[in-house]
Amino acid sequence: MMSCKEVADRASAVIDGELSGWEMVQMRLHLAMCRGCRHFLGQIRAVDQLASSVTELPPEALREEALSKLRADKK
Amino acid sequence: MRSDQRKELETVTRLRAGDRIAFNILFNRHTPSMIRVANTIVSSRAVAEDITQDTWLAVLKSIDGFEGRSSLAGWIFTILINKARTRARRDGRTVSFDEGGEDNNLDAAFDGHGRWKDKPELWDEITPERIVAGRNLAAHMSAAINELPPAQRAVIVLRVQEGLDPKEVCAALEITDSNLRVLLHRARLSLRDRIRTLTS
């Protein structure tokens, strides 16, 4: 059976859907019995969600400069 | 055709017609990530902004030539990274994403049998809006991403924030699939450590 360390090493592979069928079976078996590893996987998923939630405004001047250069090039 | 592909085709059609609203939506969505990725290659944020502006100009000029062989975002980021590489070479900078930075492995977290010494806790109150140390966790995450080594930063932005396909990321950064996996995993572990430190 997989150890907790092996589960943790494969956490990204689980999230990205990259485990083979057999590895996934072993993973599910371990996760069914190990709360710590379930929490760890949840933490890595939360990292992705937080990273995806980052919203920033683009510099407005950059947009205007790009568009004015485009207009100048077209003339 | 999937709905996201249909939407993308519609965006491309609108850009070709000079639709300013379509451009603004695309610009707002991708520009912060573009500056971040360019900044992993060139020397400063100011240069990264210049590269990003040049990229938008190139995108608008050559949108007629977009053939849809990659996603629109993948195409835009490939133009950006090529421009940034050219600029970096001109400035005498060496650019490589093969180096993943320090190995942030978890060995110390396990006993000799590979079991957790301290079991990870449930993160049931970790939300982007939660305020910790004066700002929300999304803002902390943004700062933490900026502090990652360049290669890890680039892959977390392209794969997680921008949702690019792994093949597109590997092609744009000129790295192997296994290198991408290692970089992404290390980046996630570093960001987890940062959030854990903040919230524990």
HADDOCK unambig.tbl for C-alpha pairs under 7 A between the chains (distance, minus, plus):
assign (segid A and resid 3 and name CA) (segid B and resid 114 and name CA) 5.43 0.50 0.50
assign (segid A and resid 3 and name CA) (segid B and resid 115 and name CA) 6.36 0.50 0.50
assign (segid A and resid 4 and name CA) (segid B and resid 114 and name CA) 5.69 0.50 0.50
assign (segid A and resid 4 and name CA) (segid B and resid 115 and name CA) 5.09 0.50 0.50
assign (segid A and resid 4 and name CA) (segid B and resid 116 and name CA) 6.40 0.50 0.50
assign (segid A and resid 5 and name CA) (segid B and resid 110 and name CA) 6.68 0.50 0.50
assign (segid A and resid 5 and name CA) (segid B and resid 114 and name CA) 4.99 0.50 0.50
assign (segid A and resid 5 and name CA) (segid B and resid 115 and name CA) 6.44 0.50 0.50
assign (segid A and resid 12 and name CA) (segid B and resid 185 and name CA) 5.64 0.50 0.50
assign (segid A and resid 36 and name CA) (segid B and resid 119 and name CA) 4.63 0.50 0.50
assign (segid A and resid 36 and name CA) (segid B and resid 120 and name CA) 5.06 0.50 0.50
assign (segid A and resid 36 and name CA) (segid B and resid 121 and name CA) 6.87 0.50 0.50
assign (segid A and resid 39 and name CA) (segid B and resid 120 and name CA) 5.81 0.50 0.50
assign (segid A and resid 39 and name CA) (segid B and resid 121 and name CA) 5.85 0.50 0.50
assign (segid A and resid 39 and name CA) (segid B and resid 122 and name CA) 5.06 0.50 0.50
assign (segid A and resid 40 and name CA) (segid B and resid 120 and name CA) 5.61 0.50 0.50
assign (segid A and resid 43 and name CA) (segid B and resid 123 and name CA) 6.26 0.50 0.50
assign (segid A and resid 43 and name CA) (segid B and resid 192 and name CA) 6.90 0.50 0.50
assign (segid A and resid 44 and name CA) (segid B and resid 188 and name CA) 6.52 0.50 0.50
assign (segid A and resid 44 and name CA) (segid B and resid 192 and name CA) 6.62 0.50 0.50
assign (segid A and resid 47 and name CA) (segid B and resid 188 and name CA) 6.61 0.50 0.50
assign (segid A and resid 47 and name CA) (segid B and resid 191 and name CA) 6.63 0.50 0.50
assign (segid A and resid 47 and name CA) (segid B and resid 192 and name CA) 6.09 0.50 0.50
assign (segid A and resid 48 and name CA) (segid B and resid 160 and name CA) 6.33 0.50 0.50
assign (segid A and resid 50 and name CA) (segid B and resid 128 and name CA) 5.70 0.50 0.50
assign (segid A and resid 50 and name CA) (segid B and resid 138 and name CA) 5.80 0.50 0.50
assign (segid A and resid 50 and name CA) (segid B and resid 141 and name CA) 6.59 0.50 0.50
assign (segid A and resid 51 and name CA) (segid B and resid 141 and name CA) 6.18 0.50 0.50
assign (segid A and resid 51 and name CA) (segid B and resid 160 and name CA) 6.98 0.50 0.50
assign (segid A and resid 51 and name CA) (segid B and resid 161 and name CA) 6.26 0.50 0.50
assign (segid A and resid 52 and name CA) (segid B and resid 160 and name CA) 6.37 0.50 0.50
assign (segid A and resid 52 and name CA) (segid B and resid 161 and name CA) 4.78 0.50 0.50
assign (segid A and resid 53 and name CA) (segid B and resid 128 and name CA) 6.50 0.50 0.50
assign (segid A and resid 53 and name CA) (segid B and resid 138 and name CA) 6.24 0.50 0.50
assign (segid A and resid 54 and name CA) (segid B and resid 138 and name CA) 5.24 0.50 0.50
assign (segid A and resid 54 and name CA) (segid B and resid 139 and name CA) 6.84 0.50 0.50
assign (segid A and resid 54 and name CA) (segid B and resid 142 and name CA) 6.14 0.50 0.50
assign (segid A and resid 56 and name CA) (segid B and resid 32 and name CA) 6.29 0.50 0.50
assign (segid A and resid 57 and name CA) (segid B and resid 28 and name CA) 6.83 0.50 0.50
assign (segid A and resid 57 and name CA) (segid B and resid 32 and name CA) 6.89 0.50 0.50
assign (segid A and resid 58 and name CA) (segid B and resid 28 and name CA) 6.00 0.50 0.50
assign (segid A and resid 58 and name CA) (segid B and resid 31 and name CA) 5.72 0.50 0.50
assign (segid A and resid 58 and name CA) (segid B and resid 32 and name CA) 5.47 0.50 0.50
assign (segid A and resid 62 and name CA) (segid B and resid 53 and name CA) 6.08 0.50 0.50
assign (segid A and resid 66 and name CA) (segid B and resid 53 and name CA) 5.59 0.50 0.50
assign (segid A and resid 66 and name CA) (segid B and resid 56 and name CA) 6.62 0.50 0.50
assign (segid A and resid 66 and name CA) (segid B and resid 57 and name CA) 5.74 0.50 0.50
assign (segid A and resid 70 and name CA) (segid B and resid 57 and name CA) 6.33 0.50 0.50
